[in-house]
Amino acid sequence: MRSIKGWARLSVAAAVAASALFASSQKRVIRDDLGHKWTLGRPPKRIISLAPNVTEILFALGLGDRVVGVTRYCDYPAEALTKAKIGGWVDPNIEQVSVLEPDLVLAFRGNPVRTIEKMRSLGFPVFGLEPGTSFESLLETIGKIGLVTGSEASARALIASLDARIKEIEAPLSGLAERPTVFLSLQGPGLWTCGRDSFLDDLIRRAGGVNVAGEIDRKWVLLSREEILFRNPDFVVIMSKTEPDFERAADWFRDEPRLRHLTAVEAGRIRRLDENTASRFGPRLVDAFADLVRIIHPELKREAR
């Protein structure tokens, strides 16, 4: 087993997960999140990413020069826009994947299982990943990508850096007397939000808030107007890609006859959280965490980001 001396800065949960993961590489055979065996070998030179968050992780690990294909939604960092497009998240073009001759295809939840299995049957080297429910599982996902790409050292450094920053952001939150209730409004029609099984619930909790749908044992939850009125959040936080999108959604809350009487609306506590940053299970989730701390705890003097 490898030493975990270099992981001293990690939280206990993250260190345990990370040390176990990298120790497993000694066996040279691991399993992806879909249960398929993967034999570790030479570092891949032609990588295709089937999800924006995976693309972000690959570039954060310094592997941008090895990425040969991405989805049309992979827009960060800017260099990702120069890569060949293999279709969308739910409709990747298998023929285009074949043309690019990958020696690693990284799939993520949201890619249709049928498509992933078809790629496997055609001989494509697919490694599947699932989103977790916490920062610890994000760090573990980064570790897995580091393993299969032969970039363990870069993964260790990135994990340690992110974990240290998470701790720094959390530090001012210790001993807070108030934990405001938060309704996190997801993009799209209706009062969609996150339940207990979503990593966004962990984001709210660790930011010193209480998710109004946090007791619901699902990832995504559609609340009725009556339900959100009953929960009466202190903050409405709207995830949106652009400022105009946010303003339209905020106006809807202000103008809707029943919702305009929510405590958050009457007090003017409707805030924006960048959708790209917060919805992708990648390194920038820590940026969204810092933004959320500032949103729901404006009384803190120290800058969280």
C-alpha positions in Angstrom: 0.0 0.0 0.0 1.2 3.5 -0.9 2.0 6.0 1.9 -0.7 8.6 2.5 1.8 11.1 3.9 1.1 13.4 1.1 -2.6 13.5 2.0 -2.1 15.0 5.4 -4.1 18.1 4.5 -7.2 16.2 3.5 -10.2 15.7 5.6 -10.5 12.3 7.3 -13.3 11.1 5.0 -11.5 12.3 1.9 -8.1 10.9 3.0 -9.7 7.5 3.6 -11.4 7.4 0.3 -8.4 8.7 -1.6 -5.8 6.4 0.0 -8.0 3.3 -0.6 -8.5 4.3 -4.2 -4.8 4.9 -5.0 -3.8 1.8 -3.0 -6.1 -0.3 -5.3 -4.0 0.8 -8.3 -1.3 -1.6 -7.0 -3.5 -4.4 -8.1 -3.6 -2.9 -11.6 -7.3 -3.8 -11.9 -10.0 -1.5 -10.6 -13.8 -1.2 -11.3 -15.6 1.8 -12.7 -18.7 3.2 -11.1 -20.9 0.9 -13.3 -19.1 -2.2 -12.0 -17.0 -2.9 -15.1 -13.4 -4.1 -14.6 -10.6 -1.8 -15.9 -7.0 -2.9 -16.2 -4.5 0.0 -15.6 -1.9 0.2 -18.3 0.0 2.8 -20.3 -1.4 6.3 -19.9 -3.9 7.0 -22.6 -2.9 9.5 -25.3 -6.3 10.0 -27.0 -9.1 10.8 -24.5 -12.8 11.5 -25.3 -14.9 13.1 -22.6 -18.7 12.5 -22.7 -19.6 15.2 -20.1 -18.7 18.8 -19.3 -17.5 18.2 -15.7 -15.2 15.4 -16.9 -13.7 17.7 -19.5 -13.1 20.3 -16.7 -11.4 17.7 -14.5 -9.2 16.5 -17.4 -8.0 20.1 -18.1 -7.5 20.7 -14.4 -5.2 17.7 -14.3 -3.2 19.2 -17.2 -4.4 16.6 -19.7 -5.9 19.1 -22.3 -3.3 18.1 -24.9 -4.5 14.5 -24.7 -8.2 15.3 -25.1 -9.3 14.7 -28.7 -13.1 14.9 -28.4 -15.7 16.5 -26.1 -19.5 17.2 -26.2 -21.0 20.3 -27.6 -21.7 21.4 -24.0 -18.1 21.3 -22.9 -17.3 25.1 -22.9 -14.9 25.3 -20.0 -12.0 26.0 -20.0 -11.9 28.0 -23.3 -9.5 25.5 -24.8 -12.2 22.8 -24.7 -14.1 24.8 -27.4 -11.3 24.0 -29.8 -11.7 20.2 -29.5 -13.6 18.0 -31.9 -17.3 17.6 -31.0 -18.8 14.1 -30.6 -22.4 15.2 -30.1 -24.3 15.9 -26.9 -24.5 14.5 -23.4 -27.4 12.2 -24.2 -26.8 11.8 -27.9 -23.1 11.1 -28.5 -22.3 10.2 -32.1 -20.6 6.8 -32.0 -19.3 7.2 -35.6 -17.5 10.4 -34.6 -16.1 8.7 -31.6 -14.8 5.9 -33.8 -13.2 8.4 -36.2 -11.2 9.9 -33.3 -9.7 6.5 -32.4 -9.7 7.0 -28.6 -7.8 4.9 -26.2 -10.0 6.1 -23.3 -13.7 7.2 -23.3 -14.8 8.8 -20.0 -18.6 8.5 -19.5 -20.7 10.1 -16.8 -24.2 9.8 -15.4 -26.5 11.4 -18.0 -24.9 9.5 -20.9 -27.5 6.8 -21.8 -26.5 3.4 -20.5 -27.6 1.8 -23.7 -25.2 4.0 -25.6 -22.3 3.3 -23.2 -22.9 -0.4 -23.5 -23.0 -0.2 -27.3 -19.6 1.5 -27.2 -18.3 -1.3 -25.0 -19.6 -3.9 -27.4 -17.8 -2.2 -30.3 -14.6 -2.4 -28.4 -14.3 1.2 -27.2 -12.4 1.5 -23.9 -15.1 3.1 -21.8 -14.7 4.0 -18.1 -18.0 5.0 -16.4 -18.3 7.5 -13.6 -21.3 8.3 -11.3 -21.8 11.6 -9.4 -21.6 11.4 -5.7 -23.4 13.3 -3.0 -20.6 15.3 -1.4 -17.3 17.0 -1.8 -15.6 13.8 -0.6 -17.1 11.9 -3.6 -16.0 14.7 -5.9 -12.4 14.3 -4.7 -12.8 10.5 -5.2 -14.0 11.1 -8.8 -11.0 13.2 -9.5 -8.8 10.4 -8.1 -10.4 7.8 -10.3 -9.8 10.0 -13.4 -6.2 10.5 -12.3 -5.8 6.7 -12.0 -7.1 5.7 -15.4 -5.2 8.5 -17.1 -1.9 7.7 -15.4 -2.0 11.2 -13.7 -1.9 10.2 -10.1 0.5 12.9 -9.0 -1.6 15.6 -10.6 -4.8 14.2 -9.1 -3.2 14.1 -5.6 -2.1 17.8 -6.0 -5.6 18.9 -7.3 -7.4 17.0 -4.5 -5.2 18.5 -1.8 -5.7 22.0 -3.2 -9.5 21.7 -3.4 -9.7 20.2 0.0 -7.6 22.9 1.6 -9.8 25.6 -0.1 -13.0 23.9 1.1 -11.6 24.0 4.7 -10.7 27.7 4.2 -14.2 28.5 3.0 -15.8 26.6 5.9 -13.7 28.1 8.6 -15.8 31.3 9.1 -18.9 29.1 9.4 -18.0 27.4 12.6 -20.1 28.4 15.5 -22.8 30.2 13.4 -26.0 30.7 15.5 -28.3 30.9 12.5 -28.7 28.5 9.6 -31.1 30.1 7.0 -33.5 28.0 5.1 -32.8 27.9 1.3 -34.9 27.0 -1.7 -32.5 26.3 -4.6 -34.4 26.8 -7.8 -33.2 24.7 -10.7 -33.3 26.0 -14.2 -36.5 25.2 -16.1 -40.3 25.4 -15.6 -41.8 24.6 -12.2 -40.4 24.6 -8.7 -37.7 22.0 -9.2 -35.1 21.8 -6.5 -32.6 19.3 -5.0 -33.4 16.6 -2.5 -31.2 14.8 0.0 -29.5 12.6 -2.6 -28.1 15.5 -4.6 -24.6 16.9 -4.1 -26.3 20.3 -4.1 -27.9 19.4 -0.8 -24.4 18.9 0.6 -23.4 22.3 -0.9 -26.3 24.0 1.0 -25.6 22.3 4.3 -21.9 22.9 4.3 -22.5 26.5 3.3 -24.4 27.0 6.6 -27.9 26.7 5.3 -30.8 24.3 5.4 -32.2 22.9 2.2 -36.0 23.2 2.4 -36.3 19.9 0.5 -33.4 18.2 2.3 -35.7 15.7 4.1 -36.8 14.2 0.7 -34.9 11.1 -0.2 -34.5 11.9 -3.9 -32.0 13.8 -6.1 -34.5 16.1 -7.8 -37.8 17.3 -6.3 -40.7 19.1 -7.8 -42.5 21.1 -5.1 -46.0 22.5 -5.4 -46.7 26.1 -4.6 -48.4 25.0 -1.4 -45.3 23.0 -0.4 -42.9 25.9 -0.8 -45.3 28.2 1.0 -45.4 25.8 3.9 -41.6 25.6 4.0 -41.3 29.4 3.5 -37.6 29.7 2.8 -35.4 32.6 4.1 -33.6 32.7 0.7 -34.6 31.8 -2.8 -31.4 31.0 -4.8 -31.9 30.7 -8.5 -29.4 28.7 -10.6 -29.2 30.4 -14.0 -26.7 30.5 -16.9 -27.1 34.3 -17.5 -28.2 37.4 -15.7 -31.2 37.9 -18.0 -32.3 34.3 -17.2 -32.0 35.1 -13.5 -34.0 38.3 -13.8 -36.8 36.5 -15.6 -37.0 33.8 -13.0 -36.8 36.3 -10.1 -39.6 38.4 -11.6 -41.7 35.2 -11.8 -41.3 34.8 -8.0 -42.1 38.5 -7.4 -45.2 38.5 -9.6 -46.7 35.1 -8.8 -49.7 35.9 -6.6 -48.9 33.3 -3.9 -45.1 33.1 -4.1 -44.6 36.9 -3.7 -45.6 36.4 -0.1 -42.7 34.1 0.7 -40.4 35.5 3.4 -37.5 35.5 0.9 -39.4 37.4 -1.7 -40.9 40.0 0.7 -37.4 40.5 2.2 -35.8 40.9 -1.2 -33.6 37.8 -0.7 -33.6 36.3 -4.2 -30.1 35.6 -5.3 -28.4 34.1 -8.4 -26.0 31.2 -8.4 -24.2 30.5 -11.7 -25.7 27.3 -13.2 -22.6 26.1 -15.0 -20.4 26.4 -12.0 -22.9 24.8 -9.5 -24.4 22.1 -11.6 -21.2 20.5 -12.8 -19.6 17.9 -10.6 -16.1 19.2 -11.1 -13.4 21.5 -9.6 -15.5 24.7 -10.0 -18.1 23.3 -7.6 -15.8 24.8 -4.9 -16.3 28.3 -6.5 -20.1 27.7 -6.3 -19.7 26.8 -2.6 -17.9 30.0 -1.9 -20.6 32.0 -3.7 -23.3 30.2 -1.8 -21.6 31.0 1.5 -21.5 34.7 0.6 -25.2 34.6 -0.5 -26.7 33.1 2.6 -24.3 34.5 5.1 -23.6 38.1 4.0 -22.9 39.0 7.6 -19.5 37.3 7.5 -16.7 39.8 7.2 -14.2 37.5 5.6 -14.2 36.9 1.9 -15.2 33.3 1.2 -13.7 33.1 -2.3 
